[in-house]
Amino acid sequence: MAEILDGRSFAEEIKGHVREDVLKLKERGIQVGLGLLLVGDHPASRQYYRATLKACQKVGVRALEFRLPEDSSQNEILNMVQAINADERVNGLLVLFPLPRSINPRRIVNEIVPEKDVDGLGAISVGRLAAEESTFQIFKELSYAELRTSRVTAMVTSFLPCTPFGVMKLLERYNIDVKGKNAVVLGKSLAVGKPLSLMLLAKEATVTICHKETKDLAGVVQQADIICSATGVAGLIRGDMVKEGAVVVDIGINVLPDGRIVGDVEFDSVAPKASYITPVPGGVGPVTISILLENTLRSAQSHEFLKNPYSLKIDLSR
């Protein structure tokens, strides 16, 4: 039976570290702030909005709420983003999705300045990931305590997308080495599939990306040492598609008619064959929000470092 990749407990660990560092900045008069932009009142946006507010309160990050009505024009939203870019209180900006149908979401996200794009989805952030200019963030030769107190962390100028970065951190947390492994990523979205494949490549996995036009999906998945699914198709991955000992990361979120939340993986048939598996809920989801908070903290540290390079001391003795 597979070992559970417990995202909830790992997320609490990350938030504990974030809370410590937020408090240290607060003691020096620096308040870490996360802007939350909600347009309209879509249930999915509202749910993530509430979850993020709760997480901010838990770690001491000030949540600055920006709301616009459903019928806001694209220019009105862009003007709001530009105002938040200039707001010194805001270290990071999260735009809640989905946006109203009349709005081009890429146009909105690309308006966020890279140093406040803590969700890591702007074109500059994704481009730096593709060019391997920001992938140093997924390598942890130093301990977490060493990395988070170094000036390298403070000089982060763009951020990795939270969900795929959370997947990489969760694999690392359980000492799962991806180097040389066959990794199959299901889904090619800019939010998860594409950046996750780039991160796996950076750590020298052999990566295959599958999508709705992939032929013989079962045959491709059966060859995988690591399976990462983010399609939003409930029960897509079954036990007969998974080889013995595979690592299975379920990133899908699906709400069934009876109200149950499930992932892309048929857990009961896959878990007996896998070596590790994420549950849904309780797997990647909680880690995503904790990474968002960590990125916001790093943005605040970077801003402070640029103002005063000697304000953040290197301490590698801990």
C-alpha positions as CSV (number, residue, x, y, z in Angstrom):
1,M,0.0,0.0,0.0
2,A,1.3,3.5,-0.9
3,E,2.7,5.9,1.6
4,I,0.6,9.0,1.8
5,L,2.2,12.3,0.7
6,D,0.7,14.4,3.4
7,G,0.3,17.9,2.1
8,R,-1.5,19.3,5.2
9,S,1.3,18.6,7.6
10,F,3.9,19.8,5.2
11,A,2.0,23.0,4.6
12,E,1.9,23.6,8.3
13,E,5.7,23.2,8.4
14,I,6.1,25.8,5.7
15,K,3.7,28.2,7.3
16,G,5.5,27.8,10.6
17,H,8.8,29.0,9.0
18,V,6.9,31.8,7.2
19,R,5.3,32.9,10.5
20,E,8.8,33.1,12.2
21,D,10.2,35.3,9.4
22,V,7.2,37.5,9.1
23,L,7.5,38.2,12.9
24,K,11.1,39.1,12.5
25,L,10.3,41.6,9.8
26,K,7.5,43.0,11.9
27,E,9.8,43.5,14.8
28,R,11.8,45.8,12.5
29,G,8.7,47.7,11.5
30,I,8.2,45.9,8.2
31,Q,4.7,44.5,7.5
32,V,4.4,41.8,4.9
33,G,1.3,42.4,2.7
34,L,-0.6,40.3,0.2
35,G,-3.1,41.9,-2.1
36,L,-6.1,39.8,-3.1
37,L,-8.0,41.0,-6.2
38,L,-11.5,39.5,-6.5
39,V,-13.7,40.5,-9.5
40,G,-17.3,39.5,-9.2
41,D,-18.5,36.7,-6.9
42,H,-17.7,33.3,-8.6
43,P,-18.0,30.5,-6.0
44,A,-14.6,29.0,-6.8
45,S,-12.9,32.4,-6.5
46,R,-14.7,33.2,-3.3
47,Q,-13.7,29.9,-1.8
48,Y,-10.0,30.3,-2.5
49,Y,-10.3,34.0,-1.4
50,R,-11.6,32.9,2.0
51,A,-9.0,30.1,2.3
52,T,-6.2,32.6,1.5
53,L,-7.5,35.1,4.0
54,K,-7.5,32.5,6.7
55,A,-3.9,31.4,5.9
56,C,-2.7,35.0,5.9
57,Q,-4.2,35.5,9.4
58,K,-2.5,32.4,10.6
59,V,1.1,33.5,9.6
60,G,0.7,37.2,10.3
61,V,0.6,38.4,6.7
62,R,-1.6,41.5,6.2
63,A,-4.2,40.7,3.6
64,L,-5.3,43.8,1.6
65,E,-8.6,43.2,-0.1
66,F,-9.4,44.7,-3.5
67,R,-12.9,44.0,-5.0
68,L,-14.5,45.0,-8.2
69,P,-18.0,44.2,-9.5
70,E,-18.8,41.5,-12.0
71,D,-19.4,44.0,-14.8
72,S,-16.0,45.7,-14.5
73,S,-14.3,46.4,-17.8
74,Q,-10.9,45.1,-18.6
75,N,-9.5,48.7,-18.4
76,E,-10.9,49.1,-14.9
77,I,-9.3,45.9,-13.8
78,L,-6.0,46.9,-15.4
79,N,-6.1,50.2,-13.7
80,M,-6.6,48.5,-10.4
81,V,-3.6,46.2,-11.0
82,Q,-1.5,49.2,-11.8
83,A,-2.5,50.9,-8.6
84,I,-1.7,47.8,-6.6
85,N,1.7,47.6,-8.4
86,A,2.5,51.1,-7.0
87,D,1.1,50.4,-3.5
88,E,4.1,50.1,-1.1
89,R,1.9,48.1,1.3
90,V,1.6,45.2,-1.1
91,N,4.5,42.7,-1.5
92,G,2.5,40.3,-3.7
93,L,-0.7,40.3,-5.7
94,L,-3.0,37.3,-6.2
95,V,-5.7,37.7,-8.8
96,L,-8.6,35.3,-8.1
97,F,-9.8,33.1,-10.9
98,P,-11.9,32.6,-12.8
99,L,-12.4,36.2,-14.0
100,P,-15.6,37.2,-15.9
101,R,-15.8,35.7,-19.4
102,S,-15.4,39.0,-21.1
103,I,-12.0,39.5,-19.5
104,N,-8.7,38.3,-21.0
105,P,-7.0,36.7,-17.9
106,R,-3.5,36.7,-19.5
107,R,-3.7,40.4,-20.1
108,I,-4.5,41.0,-16.4
109,V,-1.8,38.6,-15.0
110,N,0.8,40.1,-17.3
111,E,0.1,43.5,-15.9
112,I,1.4,42.5,-12.5
113,V,5.1,43.5,-12.0
114,P,7.3,40.4,-11.7
115,E,8.4,41.3,-8.2
116,K,4.8,41.1,-7.0
117,D,3.8,38.2,-9.2
118,V,3.9,35.8,-6.2
119,D,1.6,33.3,-8.0
120,G,4.3,33.0,-10.7
121,L,2.0,33.0,-13.7
122,G,3.0,36.2,-15.5
123,A,4.8,35.8,-18.9
124,I,8.1,37.1,-17.4
125,S,8.0,34.7,-14.5
126,V,7.1,31.8,-16.7
127,G,9.8,32.9,-19.2
128,R,12.5,33.0,-16.5
129,L,11.5,29.5,-15.5
130,A,11.7,28.3,-19.1
131,A,15.2,29.9,-19.4
132,E,16.2,28.3,-16.1
133,E,16.9,31.7,-14.6
134,S,14.7,31.0,-11.5
135,T,15.0,27.3,-11.1
136,F,17.6,27.7,-8.4
137,Q,14.7,27.9,-6.1
138,I,13.9,24.2,-6.5
139,F,17.5,23.1,-5.5
140,K,18.1,22.8,-1.8
141,E,21.7,21.8,-1.3
142,L,21.5,24.1,1.8
143,S,19.1,23.3,4.6
144,Y,15.9,25.3,4.7
145,A,17.1,27.3,7.6
146,E,20.3,28.2,5.7
147,L,18.5,29.1,2.5
148,R,15.8,31.2,4.1
149,T,18.3,33.3,6.0
150,S,20.7,33.9,3.1
151,R,20.8,36.9,0.8
152,V,20.2,34.6,-2.2
153,T,16.6,34.2,-1.0
154,A,16.3,37.9,-0.6
155,M,17.3,38.6,-4.1
156,V,14.5,36.6,-5.7
157,T,13.1,38.8,-8.5
158,S,10.6,36.4,-10.0
159,F,8.6,33.5,-8.5
160,L,7.8,30.0,-9.4
161,P,4.1,29.1,-10.0
162,C,2.8,27.9,-6.6
163,T,1.1,24.6,-7.4
164,P,4.0,23.0,-9.4
165,F,6.5,24.4,-7.0
166,G,4.5,22.9,-4.2
167,V,4.6,19.5,-6.0
168,M,8.4,19.7,-6.3
169,K,8.7,20.6,-2.6
170,L,6.4,17.8,-1.6
171,L,8.5,15.3,-3.5
172,E,11.6,16.6,-1.9
173,R,10.0,16.5,1.5
174,Y,9.6,12.7,1.2
175,N,13.1,12.3,-0.4
176,I,11.8,11.3,-3.7
177,D,14.6,11.8,-6.3
178,V,13.3,12.6,-9.8
179,K,16.7,12.5,-11.5
180,G,16.7,10.0,-14.4
181,K,13.1,8.9,-13.7
182,N,10.4,8.7,-16.3
183,A,7.9,11.4,-15.3
184,V,4.5,11.7,-17.0
185,V,2.6,15.0,-16.6
186,L,-1.1,15.0,-17.6
187,G,-2.3,18.4,-18.5
188,K,-0.6,21.2,-20.3
189,S,-2.0,24.3,-18.6
190,L,0.2,27.3,-18.0
191,A,-0.8,27.2,-14.3
192,V,0.4,23.6,-13.6
193,G,1.3,21.2,-16.5
194,K,3.8,23.3,-18.4
195,P,5.7,24.8,-15.5
196,L,5.7,21.5,-13.6
197,S,7.3,19.8,-16.7
198,L,10.0,22.5,-16.8
199,M,10.8,22.0,-13.1
200,L,11.0,18.2,-13.5
201,L,13.3,18.7,-16.5
202,A,15.5,21.1,-14.5
203,K,16.0,18.3,-12.0
204,E,16.9,15.9,-14.8
205,A,13.8,13.8,-15.1
206,T,12.7,12.5,-18.5
207,V,9.4,14.2,-19.0
208,T,6.4,13.3,-21.2
209,I,3.4,15.7,-21.3
210,C,0.0,14.1,-22.1
211,H,-3.2,16.0,-23.1
212,K,-6.6,15.3,-24.6
213,E,-5.1,14.4,-28.0
214,T,-2.5,11.9,-26.6
215,K,-2.8,8.5,-28.2
216,D,-2.8,5.4,-26.0
217,L,-2.8,7.3,-22.8
218,A,-2.8,4.1,-20.7
219,G,0.3,2.8,-22.4
220,V,2.2,6.1,-21.8
221,V,1.2,6.3,-18.2
222,Q,2.2,2.6,-17.6
223,Q,5.8,3.5,-18.3
224,A,6.0,6.3,-15.7
225,D,8.0,6.2,-12.5
226,I,6.3,9.5,-11.5
227,I,2.7,10.4,-12.5
228,C,1.5,14.0,-12.0
229,S,-2.1,14.5,-13.1
230,A,-3.8,18.0,-13.4
231,T,-6.6,17.5,-15.8
232,G,-9.8,18.0,-13.8
233,V,-11.2,14.6,-15.0
234,A,-12.3,12.5,-12.1
235,G,-11.1,8.9,-12.1
236,L,-8.9,9.4,-15.2
237,I,-6.0,7.4,-13.7
238,R,-6.9,3.8,-12.8
239,G,-5.0,1.1,-11.1
240,D,-4.5,-0.9,-14.3
241,M,-2.7,2.2,-15.8
242,V,-0.1,2.4,-13.0
243,K,3.0,0.2,-12.7
244,E,4.1,-1.2,-9.4
245,G,6.0,1.3,-7.2
246,A,5.1,4.4,-9.2
247,V,4.8,7.8,-7.4
248,V,1.4,9.3,-8.0
249,V,0.8,13.0,-7.5
250,D,-2.9,13.9,-8.0
251,I,-3.3,17.7,-8.6
252,G,-6.9,17.5,-9.9
253,I,-9.9,18.9,-8.1
254,N,-13.3,17.7,-9.0
255,V,-16.6,18.2,-7.2
256,L,-19.0,15.2,-7.6
257,P,-22.8,15.6,-7.7
258,D,-23.0,14.3,-4.2
259,G,-20.6,17.1,-3.0
260,R,-17.6,14.9,-2.5
261,I,-14.2,16.3,-3.7
262,V,-12.0,13.9,-5.6
263,G,-8.9,14.1,-7.8
264,D,-8.0,12.7,-11.2
265,V,-6.8,9.5,-9.7
266,E,-9.0,6.5,-8.7
267,F,-7.5,6.3,-5.3
268,D,-8.8,2.9,-4.2
269,S,-7.4,1.1,-7.2
270,V,-4.2,3.0,-7.5
271,A,-3.0,3.2,-3.9
272,P,-2.3,-0.6,-3.6
273,K,0.2,-0.4,-6.5
274,A,1.9,3.0,-5.9
275,S,4.8,3.6,-3.6
276,Y,3.6,7.1,-2.8
277,I,0.3,8.9,-3.5
278,T,-1.3,12.2,-2.6
279,P,-4.8,12.3,-1.3
280,V,-7.5,14.7,-2.5
281,P,-8.2,16.7,-0.6
282,G,-5.2,17.1,1.7
283,G,-2.4,16.6,-0.8
284,V,-1.1,19.3,-3.1
285,G,-3.8,21.9,-2.4
286,P,-2.7,23.0,1.1
287,V,0.9,23.2,0.0
288,T,-0.1,25.7,-2.8
289,I,-1.4,28.3,-0.4
290,S,1.7,27.9,1.9
291,I,4.0,28.5,-1.2
292,L,2.0,31.6,-2.0
293,L,2.6,32.9,1.5
294,E,6.3,32.0,1.3
295,N,6.7,33.8,-2.1
296,T,5.0,36.9,-0.6
297,L,7.5,36.8,2.3
298,R,10.4,36.5,-0.1
299,S,9.1,39.5,-2.0
300,A,9.1,41.5,1.2
301,Q,12.6,40.3,2.0
302,S,13.8,41.2,-1.5
303,H,12.3,44.7,-1.3
304,E,14.0,45.3,2.1
305,F,17.3,44.0,0.7
306,L,17.2,46.3,-2.2
307,K,16.6,49.3,0.1
308,N,19.3,48.1,2.6
309,P,21.6,45.3,1.4
310,Y,23.0,44.8,4.9
311,S,19.7,44.5,6.6
312,L,19.3,40.8,6.0
313,K,22.2,39.0,7.6
314,I,23.6,35.7,6.4
315,D,23.5,33.1,9.2
316,L,24.6,29.6,8.1
317,S,25.3,28.3,11.6
318,R,21.7,27.3,12.4
